[in-house]
């Protein structure tokens, strides 16, 4: 069975970059909410930094730290 068929049937595993993509979406959401409220990015930079630091950092540690 090919990798495409495994993914279509729900037997494929998550890709290593899945966590990074999720953290990027969360970060963009918080930046968008902050920008929408006062047309500047003020407080959300700390939220974005935390999401990216922990989310991307742990994802990369899982990918490259266990091989």
Secondary structure, DSSP 8 states (H G I E B T S, - for coil): --HHHHHHTT-----TTHHHHHHHHHHHHHHHHHHHHHSS--THHHHHHHHIIIIIHHHHHHHHS--
